[in-house]
Amino acid sequence: MRKMVIGLVCLLSMYGLFLWGCQVQPQGIPSGEPDPAVWGEAYPDQYASYLKNSEMNSTVYRGSVPIDYLELYPQLKTIYEGYGFSKEYLRSRGHVYALEDVKHIGRPKPGATCMSCKSSNVPGLIEKYGTQFYSMSFDEIAEESIYSISCLDCHNPSGMENRISRPFLTEAMDKTVEPPANRSSRDLVCAQCHVEYYFDQDTLEVVLPWEKGLKLHQVEEYFDEMGYADWIHPRSGTPLIKIQHPEYQFYLGSVHDSINLACVDCHMPSVQGESGESIPSHWWTSPLNHMEESCGSCHQDLADIRSRCEKIQEDTINSMESIMDKLVNVIEGLAVLTEQGESQELDEIRSLHRKAQIRFDWVFAENSWGFHHSKEAWELLDEAHDYADQALELLNN
């Protein structure tokens, strides 16, 4: 009964936000305008909250304060050895820093495709250059990209409704055999970028591996059938996948998703703007930074909610750290056998290594430390432990 009441409250809250959103009147934003300051002249309250994204805030286990993951978790240098993430792996800052950060990132950039989700100039550039955009020089497109992620990425200037500005999401939705049920633009604007993806090896176009479905096991099957690997680990010889940031996919099927809460319900709650009017916050931060607005409409004991969230994240991190140690041991053991070239079990151990690492990475690369879908996080980490243990057992025999 309590869950039903909570669900009803949340649905009513969502409906109220929806009705409010329908009342926003377009203010003559020029078509294709990438500059958020121009939008801010028409919508000053929303723009003021958007500017808060420049603030770097930390929660106990997450946040937007810069962190060097390779320094925090030195095992990653071995886990990602031979790939760019072993050279530099920094925690993302706020959306307003996306363009600046990708321009200065230390990892190799295969082409302009690396810019696909980093600038509000990109929709116009894709329209200008077509599919050639992805294989163009990164530096050339970087010069044409002036503004970081902002209004045009998610809104149609003529009507202010949400829009899909990245064609690769639309293509993926058309191809998948299991399209997510009951999704709306309130989710999909986030799904344009907060997903696992890869670059086509010939065209460098962004591809979302959704043909068999959106969850990890289906994505893994897709990659296995096509024989795809992002790289081959130089010492273990294992063909590996580097998962990106599958927040949207990870969230599907969670407790909050089951009552039809969308990303924006928690990350863009209704707040009072500087003019005194109620607006959806455009400060895209952890709900833990404004729990009264984000969580308070459904939960009464916010201290308990914070404690439960942090406990989920703590348990998830502890499990991941243990798996990191096991993966390092698997890699080092495989390196010895690979050098000897004598084991008949190399392929089997490498297969177990690949399975363990992709499950670990699905949870590690997802930006909630398990909170978006704790049940799935722990199930995948348990599987990762199991595959790593099987590999170690074979190595030790």
DRENGUGU-566950 format. One record per residue (C-alpha): z, y, x; residue in one letter; chain. Coordinates in steps of 0.001 Angstrom, whole numbers, plus 500000, padded with zeros to 6 digits. Layout:
+--------+--------+--------+---+---+
|     pz |     py |     px | r | c |
+--------+--------+--------+---+---+
|      Z |      Y |      X | A | A |
...
+--------+--------+--------+---+---+
END
This chain:
+--------+--------+--------+---+---+
|     pz |     py |     px | r | c |
+--------+--------+--------+---+---+
| 500000 | 500000 | 500000 | M | A |
| 500900 | 502394 | 502819 | R | A |
| 497534 | 501790 | 504488 | K | A |
| 495756 | 502504 | 501208 | M | A |
| 497610 | 505779 | 500812 | V | A |
| 496831 | 506786 | 504394 | I | A |
| 493198 | 505899 | 503866 | G | A |
| 493019 | 507948 | 500672 | L | A |
| 494612 | 510941 | 502364 | V | A |
| 492178 | 510729 | 505247 | C | A |
| 489181 | 510413 | 502952 | L | A |
| 490267 | 513424 | 500921 | L | A |
| 490774 | 515368 | 504139 | S | A |
| 487288 | 514420 | 505285 | M | A |
| 485784 | 515368 | 501949 | Y | A |
| 487412 | 518777 | 502140 | G | A |
| 485951 | 519342 | 505589 | L | A |
| 482559 | 518225 | 504318 | F | A |
| 482644 | 520677 | 501421 | L | A |
| 483708 | 523462 | 503755 | W | A |
| 480901 | 522625 | 506140 | G | A |
| 478378 | 522886 | 503313 | C | A |
| 479534 | 526440 | 502674 | Q | A |
| 478567 | 527686 | 506142 | V | A |
| 475610 | 530005 | 505705 | Q | A |
| 472859 | 530235 | 508334 | P | A |
| 472831 | 533517 | 510198 | Q | A |
| 469301 | 533761 | 511540 | G | A |
| 469740 | 531969 | 514871 | I | A |
| 466340 | 531900 | 516642 | P | A |
| 464648 | 528495 | 516596 | S | A |
| 465404 | 526529 | 519752 | G | A |
| 468027 | 529032 | 520974 | E | A |
| 470031 | 527313 | 523776 | P | A |
| 472434 | 530181 | 524587 | D | A |
| 475798 | 529580 | 522872 | P | A |
| 476657 | 533285 | 523174 | A | A |
| 473825 | 534110 | 520759 | V | A |
| 475256 | 531654 | 518252 | W | A |
| 478664 | 533173 | 518949 | G | A |
| 477534 | 536551 | 517656 | E | A |
| 476957 | 534962 | 514252 | A | A |
| 479903 | 532542 | 514373 | Y | A |
| 482611 | 534208 | 516502 | P | A |
| 485478 | 531934 | 515425 | D | A |
| 483592 | 528749 | 516257 | Q | A |
| 482413 | 530251 | 519529 | Y | A |
| 485945 | 531278 | 520501 | A | A |
| 487162 | 527714 | 519998 | S | A |
| 484138 | 526424 | 521937 | Y | A |
| 485114 | 528579 | 524919 | L | A |
| 488439 | 526730 | 525094 | K | A |
| 486466 | 523826 | 526568 | N | A |
| 486632 | 525676 | 529871 | S | A |
| 490368 | 524968 | 529945 | E | A |
| 491233 | 521786 | 531815 | M | A |
| 494094 | 519962 | 530136 | N | A |
| 495848 | 516741 | 531029 | S | A |
| 497513 | 514148 | 528839 | T | A |
| 499702 | 511416 | 530323 | V | A |
| 496773 | 509073 | 530941 | Y | A |
| 493619 | 511084 | 530158 | R | A |
| 492478 | 514673 | 530001 | G | A |
| 489840 | 516874 | 531601 | S | A |
| 491618 | 517684 | 534861 | V | A |
| 489400 | 516502 | 537748 | P | A |
| 490432 | 513156 | 539214 | I | A |
| 488734 | 511179 | 541968 | D | A |
| 488675 | 507623 | 540636 | Y | A |
| 487809 | 506207 | 544050 | L | A |
| 490984 | 507732 | 545440 | E | A |
| 493099 | 506687 | 542459 | L | A |
| 491652 | 503153 | 542355 | Y | A |
| 490341 | 502280 | 545840 | P | A |
| 489297 | 498828 | 544579 | Q | A |
| 486334 | 500551 | 542930 | L | A |
| 484731 | 501159 | 546326 | K | A |
| 484365 | 497394 | 546634 | T | A |
| 483604 | 496739 | 542958 | I | A |
| 480707 | 499261 | 542941 | Y | A |
| 479652 | 498716 | 546560 | E | A |
| 475941 | 499279 | 547041 | G | A |
| 475723 | 501604 | 544036 | Y | A |
| 476190 | 505353 | 543663 | G | A |
| 479586 | 505059 | 542000 | F | A |
| 481037 | 503690 | 545247 | S | A |
| 480169 | 507031 | 546886 | K | A |
| 481479 | 509385 | 544202 | E | A |
| 483192 | 508760 | 540878 | Y | A |
| 484921 | 511768 | 539349 | L | A |
| 486479 | 512022 | 535911 | R | A |
| 484426 | 514244 | 533619 | S | A |
| 485616 | 517752 | 532915 | R | A |
| 484994 | 519541 | 529623 | G | A |
| 481532 | 519707 | 528044 | H | A |
| 480962 | 523255 | 529284 | V | A |
| 481035 | 521915 | 532865 | Y | A |
| 478499 | 519111 | 532263 | A | A |
| 475530 | 521002 | 533694 | L | A |
| 477411 | 522390 | 536690 | E | A |
| 478883 | 518994 | 537509 | D | A |
| 475622 | 517031 | 537310 | V | A |
| 473892 | 519552 | 539563 | K | A |
| 476523 | 519038 | 542252 | H | A |
| 477204 | 515346 | 541816 | I | A |
| 477072 | 513373 | 545058 | G | A |
| 475403 | 510261 | 543638 | R | A |
| 471618 | 509792 | 544016 | P | A |
| 469544 | 511201 | 541137 | K | A |
| 466388 | 509207 | 540319 | P | A |
| 464845 | 512051 | 538306 | G | A |
| 465212 | 514579 | 535529 | A | A |
| 466434 | 511791 | 533255 | T | A |
| 469898 | 512458 | 534716 | C | A |
| 469797 | 515783 | 532867 | M | A |
| 469202 | 514198 | 529465 | S | A |
| 472692 | 514905 | 528078 | C | A |
| 473807 | 517782 | 530263 | K | A |
| 472192 | 520919 | 528865 | S | A |
| 471254 | 522571 | 525596 | S | A |
| 467954 | 523445 | 527275 | N | A |
| 466999 | 519753 | 527299 | V | A |
| 465726 | 519442 | 523688 | P | A |
| 463264 | 522245 | 524364 | G | A |
| 462275 | 520742 | 527709 | L | A |
| 461632 | 517337 | 526146 | I | A |
| 459487 | 519064 | 523534 | E | A |
| 457680 | 520969 | 526305 | K | A |
| 456992 | 518076 | 528663 | Y | A |
| 457114 | 515067 | 526347 | G | A |
| 458087 | 511721 | 527877 | T | A |
| 457057 | 513007 | 531314 | Q | A |
| 460324 | 514959 | 531275 | F | A |
| 462329 | 511905 | 532357 | Y | A |
| 460370 | 511166 | 535534 | S | A |
| 460061 | 514772 | 536658 | M | A |
| 461989 | 516084 | 539652 | S | A |
| 465678 | 516573 | 538958 | F | A |
| 465688 | 519826 | 540900 | D | A |
| 462710 | 521185 | 538952 | E | A |
| 464352 | 520537 | 535582 | I | A |
| 467721 | 521750 | 536879 | A | A |
| 466134 | 525141 | 537586 | E | A |
| 464988 | 525344 | 533967 | E | A |
| 468385 | 524301 | 532631 | S | A |
| 470690 | 527292 | 532264 | I | A |
| 473243 | 526372 | 529593 | Y | A |
| 475581 | 523416 | 529410 | S | A |
| 476193 | 521362 | 526251 | I | A |
| 476496 | 523726 | 523299 | S | A |
| 475483 | 524558 | 519725 | C | A |
| 471795 | 523605 | 519814 | L | A |
| 472623 | 520059 | 520914 | D | A |
| 474230 | 519336 | 517540 | C | A |
| 473054 | 521979 | 515024 | H | A |
| 469786 | 522995 | 513433 | N | A |
| 469613 | 526814 | 513838 | P | A |
| 467772 | 527323 | 510558 | S | A |
| 470289 | 525581 | 508321 | G | A |
| 473299 | 524840 | 510530 | M | A |
| 473288 | 521176 | 509475 | E | A |
| 473982 | 518588 | 512156 | N | A |
| 470896 | 517252 | 513885 | R | A |
| 469815 | 514573 | 516340 | I | A |
| 468259 | 516381 | 519301 | S | A |
| 467805 | 513371 | 521625 | R | A |
| 464877 | 511105 | 520678 | P | A |
| 466310 | 508062 | 522439 | F | A |
| 469088 | 507774 | 519822 | L | A |
| 466605 | 507797 | 516948 | T | A |
| 464488 | 505186 | 518729 | E | A |
| 467528 | 502956 | 519265 | A | A |
| 468622 | 503248 | 515642 | M | A |
| 465127 | 502212 | 514532 | D | A |
| 465077 | 499145 | 516791 | K | A |
| 468541 | 497639 | 516401 | T | A |
| 468885 | 494560 | 514208 | V | A |
| 472390 | 495667 | 513224 | E | A |
| 472403 | 499403 | 512478 | P | A |
| 475983 | 500689 | 512154 | P | A |
| 476994 | 500861 | 508505 | A | A |
| 477787 | 504092 | 506697 | N | A |
| 477181 | 506318 | 509697 | R | A |
| 476416 | 509971 | 509216 | S | A |
| 475341 | 512862 | 511374 | S | A |
| 479054 | 513623 | 511806 | R | A |
| 479156 | 510560 | 514081 | D | A |
| 475635 | 510479 | 515383 | L | A |
| 475695 | 513906 | 517010 | V | A |
| 478303 | 512415 | 519355 | C | A |
| 476431 | 509111 | 519668 | A | A |
| 473516 | 510947 | 521281 | Q | A |
| 475399 | 510925 | 524575 | C | A |
| 478681 | 509007 | 524265 | H | A |
| 477000 | 505608 | 524536 | V | A |
| 475962 | 502986 | 527068 | E | A |
| 472376 | 503498 | 528281 | Y | A |
| 470027 | 502659 | 531117 | Y | A |
| 466846 | 504120 | 532586 | F | A |
| 463553 | 502318 | 532065 | D | A |
| 462557 | 501101 | 535521 | Q | A |
| 458951 | 502261 | 535145 | D | A |
| 459147 | 505509 | 533158 | T | A |
| 462787 | 506506 | 533778 | L | A |
| 463142 | 507167 | 530041 | E | A |
| 466649 | 506820 | 528615 | V | A |
| 467039 | 503567 | 526665 | V | A |
| 470014 | 502541 | 524529 | L | A |
| 470247 | 498714 | 524721 | P | A |
| 470866 | 498250 | 521001 | W | A |
| 468138 | 495839 | 519888 | E | A |
| 470612 | 492989 | 519388 | K | A |
| 473464 | 495218 | 518255 | G | A |
| 475810 | 497854 | 519639 | L | A |
| 478870 | 495915 | 520826 | K | A |
| 479443 | 494613 | 524351 | L | A |
| 478534 | 490975 | 523766 | H | A |
| 475252 | 491986 | 522128 | Q | A |
| 474459 | 494507 | 524861 | V | A |
| 475244 | 491854 | 527472 | E | A |
| 472896 | 489386 | 525749 | E | A |
| 470164 | 492028 | 525726 | Y | A |
| 470522 | 492654 | 529472 | F | A |
| 470762 | 488934 | 530296 | D | A |
| 467614 | 488052 | 528348 | E | A |
| 465576 | 490734 | 530099 | M | A |
| 467053 | 489791 | 533479 | G | A |
| 468206 | 493362 | 534007 | Y | A |
| 470601 | 494598 | 536668 | A | A |
| 471434 | 498126 | 537771 | D | A |
| 471917 | 496805 | 541287 | W | A |
| 472649 | 493699 | 543329 | I | A |
| 475990 | 493775 | 545068 | H | A |
| 475180 | 493700 | 548786 | P | A |
| 477970 | 491318 | 549784 | R | A |
| 478429 | 489069 | 546757 | S | A |
| 474734 | 488902 | 545863 | G | A |
| 475598 | 489344 | 542171 | T | A |
| 473195 | 491269 | 539906 | P | A |
| 475484 | 493740 | 538133 | L | A |
| 475478 | 496253 | 535287 | I | A |
| 477184 | 499661 | 535559 | K | A |
| 478432 | 500608 | 532110 | I | A |
| 478358 | 504316 | 531294 | Q | A |
| 480575 | 505795 | 528543 | H | A |
| 480279 | 503742 | 525319 | P | A |
| 482776 | 505686 | 523178 | E | A |
| 480674 | 505509 | 520006 | Y | A |
| 479986 | 501787 | 520329 | Q | A |
| 483555 | 501016 | 521296 | F | A |
| 484986 | 502917 | 518309 | Y | A |
| 482949 | 500977 | 515737 | L | A |
| 485133 | 498436 | 513935 | G | A |
| 488414 | 500089 | 514905 | S | A |
| 491277 | 500845 | 512529 | V | A |
| 490235 | 504474 | 512152 | H | A |
| 486577 | 503560 | 511731 | D | A |
| 487515 | 501101 | 508972 | S | A |
| 488719 | 504005 | 506803 | I | A |
| 485538 | 505966 | 507529 | N | A |
| 487008 | 508524 | 509892 | L | A |
| 484315 | 510000 | 512113 | A | A |
| 484588 | 511335 | 515658 | C | A |
| 484821 | 514904 | 514379 | V | A |
| 487787 | 514171 | 512106 | D | A |
| 490054 | 513708 | 515124 | C | A |
| 488253 | 515652 | 517840 | H | A |
| 487160 | 518627 | 515708 | M | A |
| 489980 | 519116 | 513185 | P | A |
| 490203 | 522037 | 510799 | S | A |
| 491991 | 524968 | 512463 | V | A |
| 492587 | 528621 | 511727 | Q | A |
| 490052 | 530808 | 513490 | G | A |
| 490809 | 534175 | 515036 | E | A |
| 489644 | 535851 | 511803 | S | A |
| 492184 | 533842 | 509826 | G | A |
| 489580 | 531600 | 508180 | E | A |
| 489643 | 527810 | 508433 | S | A |
| 486965 | 526367 | 510720 | I | A |
| 486287 | 523024 | 512408 | P | A |
| 487545 | 523347 | 515971 | S | A |
| 484816 | 523287 | 518597 | H | A |
| 487343 | 522612 | 521349 | W | A |
| 486374 | 519016 | 522136 | W | A |
| 489575 | 517717 | 523613 | T | A |
| 492045 | 514870 | 523197 | S | A |
| 493705 | 514853 | 519759 | P | A |
| 496973 | 514654 | 521693 | L | A |
| 496425 | 518316 | 522562 | N | A |
| 496559 | 519350 | 518885 | H | A |
| 498234 | 516495 | 517052 | M | A |
| 499397 | 518540 | 514070 | E | A |
| 495797 | 519350 | 513155 | E | A |
| 494189 | 516083 | 514288 | S | A |
| 496775 | 513511 | 513257 | C | A |
| 499088 | 515327 | 510865 | G | A |
| 496954 | 514915 | 507748 | S | A |
| 497392 | 511125 | 507888 | C | A |
| 500549 | 510570 | 509957 | H | A |
| 504019 | 512023 | 509495 | Q | A |
| 505863 | 510898 | 512634 | D | A |
| 503703 | 512459 | 515341 | L | A |
| 506172 | 511603 | 518109 | A | A |
| 505801 | 507942 | 517189 | D | A |
| 502002 | 508243 | 517145 | I | A |
| 502009 | 509819 | 520608 | R | A |
| 504289 | 507078 | 521913 | S | A |
| 502096 | 504342 | 520445 | R | A |
| 498962 | 505928 | 521887 | C | A |
| 500450 | 506213 | 525362 | E | A |
| 501736 | 502628 | 525196 | K | A |
| 498228 | 501373 | 524360 | I | A |
| 496824 | 503318 | 527290 | Q | A |
| 499562 | 502144 | 529660 | E | A |
| 499005 | 498476 | 528779 | D | A |
| 495236 | 498884 | 529070 | T | A |
| 495488 | 500495 | 532505 | I | A |
| 497887 | 497824 | 533779 | N | A |
| 495481 | 495094 | 532694 | S | A |
| 492500 | 496867 | 534277 | M | A |
| 494321 | 497335 | 537574 | E | A |
| 495050 | 493609 | 537675 | S | A |
| 491405 | 492796 | 536962 | I | A |
| 490279 | 495190 | 539719 | M | A |
| 492311 | 493202 | 542239 | D | A |
| 490790 | 489947 | 540998 | K | A |
| 487260 | 491344 | 541160 | L | A |
| 487794 | 492423 | 544756 | V | A |
| 488987 | 488902 | 545607 | N | A |
| 485949 | 487391 | 543848 | V | A |
| 483593 | 489693 | 545766 | I | A |
| 485217 | 488954 | 549092 | E | A |
| 485151 | 485214 | 548397 | G | A |
| 481500 | 485353 | 547385 | L | A |
| 480699 | 487365 | 550501 | A | A |
| 482012 | 484528 | 552691 | V | A |
| 480064 | 481857 | 550803 | L | A |
| 476925 | 483999 | 550750 | T | A |
| 477113 | 484448 | 554506 | E | A |
| 477539 | 480698 | 554977 | Q | A |
| 474775 | 479967 | 552473 | G | A |
| 476108 | 476477 | 551823 | E | A |
| 477793 | 476488 | 548407 | S | A |
| 476054 | 474834 | 545461 | Q | A |
| 478214 | 476886 | 543118 | E | A |
| 477070 | 480364 | 544192 | L | A |
| 475005 | 481010 | 541069 | D | A |
| 477817 | 479883 | 538762 | E | A |
| 480381 | 482060 | 540536 | I | A |
| 478039 | 485043 | 540473 | R | A |
| 477521 | 484555 | 536757 | S | A |
| 481294 | 484581 | 536225 | L | A |
| 481568 | 487677 | 538428 | H | A |
| 478919 | 489483 | 536344 | R | A |
| 480664 | 488554 | 533070 | K | A |
| 484092 | 489642 | 534301 | A | A |
| 482870 | 492935 | 535726 | Q | A |
| 480823 | 494067 | 532725 | I | A |
| 483841 | 493507 | 530443 | R | A |
| 486160 | 495393 | 532748 | F | A |
| 483653 | 498220 | 533094 | D | A |
| 483077 | 498511 | 529325 | W | A |
| 486753 | 499379 | 528912 | V | A |
| 487132 | 501373 | 532133 | F | A |
| 484096 | 503600 | 531535 | A | A |
| 485077 | 504298 | 527906 | E | A |
| 487030 | 507519 | 527814 | N | A |
| 490102 | 506595 | 525772 | S | A |
| 491821 | 504011 | 527980 | W | A |
| 491655 | 501583 | 525064 | G | A |
| 492943 | 503842 | 522287 | F | A |
| 489689 | 504149 | 520335 | H | A |
| 489791 | 500385 | 519650 | H | A |
| 492802 | 498705 | 521260 | S | A |
| 492100 | 495262 | 519762 | K | A |
| 488631 | 495182 | 521282 | E | A |
| 489895 | 496557 | 524596 | A | A |
| 492468 | 493834 | 525029 | W | A |
| 490135 | 491068 | 523875 | E | A |
| 487524 | 492131 | 526422 | L | A |
| 490084 | 492483 | 529186 | L | A |
| 491465 | 489022 | 528390 | D | A |
| 487925 | 487670 | 528704 | E | A |
| 487486 | 489530 | 531989 | A | A |
| 490683 | 487960 | 533338 | H | A |
| 489503 | 484523 | 532238 | D | A |
| 486079 | 484812 | 533884 | Y | A |
| 487584 | 486219 | 537088 | A | A |
| 490162 | 483400 | 537178 | D | A |
| 487409 | 480806 | 536737 | Q | A |
| 485472 | 482352 | 539611 | A | A |
| 488540 | 482399 | 541858 | L | A |
| 489289 | 478775 | 541022 | E | A |
| 485795 | 477737 | 542106 | L | A |
| 486105 | 479837 | 545249 | L | A |
| 489417 | 478243 | 546165 | N | A |
| 488270 | 474636 | 545667 | N | A |
+--------+--------+--------+---+---+
END
